[in-house]
Structure formats: structure tokens, C-alpha cells
Amino acid sequence: MISVSESGSSAQSPRSPSAKPFIYISVTEPVKLGNGVQAYISYRVVTKTNLPEYQGPEKIVIRRFSDFVWLRDRLCEKYKGFFIPPLPEKSAVEKFRFSAEFIELRRQALDIFINRVASHPELLKSEDLRTFLQEDEEVMERTRSHETGLFKKKPLELMQIIKDVQSKVSDVVLGKEKPVEETTPEYEKLRQYVFQLEEHLAEAQKQAFRLVKRHKELGQSLSDFGKAMKLLGACERVSLGKAFSELGSKSELLSLKFQKESHNLLMNFEEPLKDYVRAVQSIKATMADRANAFRQQCELAEATRLKEINLDKLILVRSDKVAEAEIEYRELKAASEEARMRLETMAKVMGEEMARFQEQKTADLGRAFHLFALGQADLARDLAHSWRTLLPRLP
């Protein structure tokens, strides 16, 4: 985000020309609306900014998950080559969809998403972002429901596109046509890094999940153990019964600490790792866009070459067709050059985006690792202190 300070305050008026530009967005107050399959969660999105293209210093709107999906789809469509921040996945399991933990995880992920978009120097300029942050719910609903892109095409055109894609895939599978792929050292290095990073992040997230689960299980075990010790203490003589009761109380207290740390691990360690797994998947989607741009550029270059050969033949044998062929050749050559420049721009943008991603990843995961170590150290200290203070009281 662009920020003056955490509160967005400054010595000058926030809207004065000399004030440092800032934008701060928070996603808060999730509320369940509707019933059954029609139920959904709405969020209060608060934007504080002094950017002149925004309507005022503060705007509050209500948004639902599908609004965030709409924004991301628009950014993916318009900003080719950029790494569009990921959204959290949907829960297909009804009993988890509206649990307090799931709702809070999603709220946190949506807050991270929208602030990453707003902190990006290019994505911040998006008109769709301003629409998302400023328009009232009725306007947003109309905008979101308006079909865009591929599905605005007529049904017959859409069916033809699908058939063409299926035919292309079949040709590749059957060996009739080999896929055209970019093989530059720079791109190969990028691709290898991204796939390895996804694999290692996914494994780290899997083990973090197991760690969170283990802390929950230990917390529950200590709670059950504490209750059993208290019951045992109630039927023993005074000194031994008191010792069992104190052991039970300590166990229940430590159970709460394990449960609290399991929640902290989930929010501050496992979830950031999962978020970066999603981020790498977004990078792979951008790589797919680049692969498509490369194939298109190659196809246009080859078509231009063939058209030039055909033009040379016509000059010799069909002079009456030369003028028309020259026009087609110039148009095709212009399209080929445009495709080449588009690919070069996308490659340049991706290089800049990767550097930006690396910097952000270092900061975010460094913070997650710091909180992980701090939480584990605090838990170990509390455990040692609790058992140590209990020892003198045991018979």
C-alpha cells in the first residue's frame, strides 16, 4: 500500500497537494446473509486515501466474495504479464463454509489480496479497482453481472472457438502437431524456479498443517488429562488429592495455551504458506498467457513468411493479384510485429514482476517465520515454567 503512516495522518490536510500519497484498505465485519444454498458472506470494505482520482478521504462499501472474483478476473484480462494476487479458494463443504475459523481466514486473505492490488504501482491505476472500492452495491451488482470477455460472444462463435481448441489439443496429443514453446535460457530458468518453488511451498504448507493439527490434538489431550486428574484428586486423601487437582488445573491451563498457539500457527504460519502456494499458481497462469503470446507470435511470423513467398510468386505469374496480396502481406506483417512487441513487453514485465515477487515473498515469509519461532519459544517457556512451579507442591 502507499502510506503516510499507519493511521494515514499527516501534518498537512490529507487532501492537500503537498500531502504524501497514500491508500489504506481494510476488509472487516463479515456478515452471513441469506439462507441455505443462497447464503453468502458480505464484507465491509473501508478505503482511506488522499489520491485525487478517488471520491473522498474515506469510502465504505459492502462487498461479497463474487465481487472480489470479478475484480481479479478484470485485472487478469487487462494486465497481461503481471502477477495478479491470488484469492482464497472456495469451500465445497457446507459445514466448513460458514464456520468462524473459515470466515476469518477468508476475511484475512481478502484483506491481503486487495491491499496487494492497491500497493502495486500499475494495478493501483485500474478503473476496475476504483469501481470496486467506491461504487455502491447496486452499481457494483449491475457491473458484476454484466458479461465480459469470451462469454459476450454469440453462441455459434463460442462453439466454434471450443471446437478449434479441441481440434488443436487433439492434434498435439496425436502427434500431428508439436506444441511451440519458448526455450530461451531466461524463460527456462524462470519456469524451473516456479515449479520447484510450488512443490516446496506445498510440502511446507502440508507439514505446517500437520503441526497445527498436532497442537490442537495436544491441547485437547491436556484438557482431557486435566479433567481426569481433577476427578482422581477428588477421591484421594488431602495431600495427594490436592496434588492431583493442581496437576489437573495446570494441564487445563496449558491446554488453553496449546489451543491458542494452534490458532496462531494457522493464521500466521500455515495460511501465509498456503497464500504463497496460491501466488505461485497465479504466476503459472501468467506464464500460460506468455506461452500463448509466444505461440501466436510464432504462428504470425510463419504466416507472414509464407505470404511473402506467395507474393513473390504472384509478381512473376499473376500481376493482377499483386496489389491485393501486398495489402494482405502488409497487414499480416504489422500484426506479426505487434505480436512480437507484445511478447517482448510481457517478458519485460514478468522480469520486473518476479523481482517484486521475490522481495515481497522474503518480507512476508520472513515475518511468518519470525512469528512461528516467537510463538514456539513462548509456548516452550510457558510449559517449562508451569511444570517447574508444580514440582515443589507434589508429595
Order of alpha helices (4+ residues) and beta strands (2+ residues): beta-beta-beta-alpha-alpha-alpha-alpha-alpha-alpha-alpha-alpha-alpha-alpha
